[in-house]
Amino acid sequence: MKRIYLFCDNGMSTSMMAQRMQDVADSHKLPIECKAFSYKKIQDIVDSTTVDCILIGPQTKFLYDDINRRYGDKIPVSVIDAGDYGMMDAEKVLKKAILQMKKFHQ
């Protein structure tokens, strides 16, 4: 099971995206778990579970440098494209996350 976790300010605005991504993964029978959280919980989550990809909501992209510095050597970190996010294109966001994980582990 791969875990793709989305982080934003309160975890609320990305919850819908995470659920839609989960629906896409489930419909394709992919062993993926998508969940959304507040960025304030990132340390606890990374310390307590295996996270395979960190996605940052576009509204909190200012956090990218800090999160990437802290975790980028162990976990792929990226900012969700604002256009994909605005259109709630969960399939596109999921595909990009899967590609990011594949590139990271080459």
Sequence and secondary structure as in RCSB ss.txt:
>XXXX:A:sequence
MKRIYLFCDNGMSTSMMAQRMQDVADSHKLPIECKAFSYKKIQDIVDSTTVDCILIGPQTKFLYDDINRRYGDKI
PVSVIDAGDYGMMDAEKVLKKAILQMKKFHQ
>XXXX:A:secstr
 EEEEEEESSSSTTHHHHHHHHHHHHHTT  EEEEEEEGGGHHHHHHHS  SEEEE GGGGGGHHHHHHHHTTTS
 EEE  HHHHHTT HHHHHHHHHHHHHHHT 
